Amino acid sequence: MGDAQFVKETIQALNSHAPELDSMYRGEMAAAENRTEIPNVRDIFKEMAEASRECDEMLEIYLWRRRSTVT
């Protein structure tokens, strides 16, 4: 995987989570404005962790491939 491919796949992974995270963000902002409890806090953190995990996995693959081509 080259640099350009890594960037493309990372962006695609993040974009796959963007609609859900955006929806959660709007819910958080509405709760903050109304001074009410933020709904689904656990789900918000799970979604962020999943996006982070996906990017981490892709980074590991990218770094492994880079190391294997250097040696």
N, C-alpha and C positions, 0 to 999 in steps of 0.2 A: 504494500500500500504506500503510495507516494504521498507527499505533503498535501497536494491538491485533493486527492481522494480522501485523505483523513479529514481535512477541513469540511469537505462536502458531506461525508457520512456523519460527522459530529453535528453539523448544522441540521441535517435531517433528523437525527435522534432528538435534538432539543426541540425542533419544530413539532415533532410528534407529541410532545408533552405540553406545548405552548397553549393550546385551547383549554385544556383542563386547568393548568396553572392560572391562566387569565381569568377563568370563571371563578376560581377560588379567590384570586386577588380582589375581584369585584365584590365578592361576598364579605371578605375581610374589611374592605373599605366601607361598605354599607354598615357593617356592624360597628365599626369605629365611629362613623358619623352619628349613628343612632345610640351610641354608648351602650350597646348590647353585647352579649357574649358572641365570640367568633364561632361560627358553626364549623364542625368537622375539622378541628385542629389536627387531629391524628391523621386524617386523610391528606391534609395539606403536606404534612411532613413526609408521609409515605410517598406521595407523588414526587416531591423534590428529591427524596432519597433514590427513587427509581431512576429519575433522569440523571442524577449524579453517577449512579452505578453504571448505567449504560455508557456514559461518556468515559468513565474510568476503564471499563472493559475495552472500549475502542482504543484508548490510549495505551493500554498494556499490549494489545495486538500490534499497534503501530510501532511502539518502542521495541518489541521483540523482533519484528521484521527488520527494523533499522539496524539493530545489533547483529542480526544474522547476516546482513549484507555487508557489514563493515569487516567482519572477521573472515 
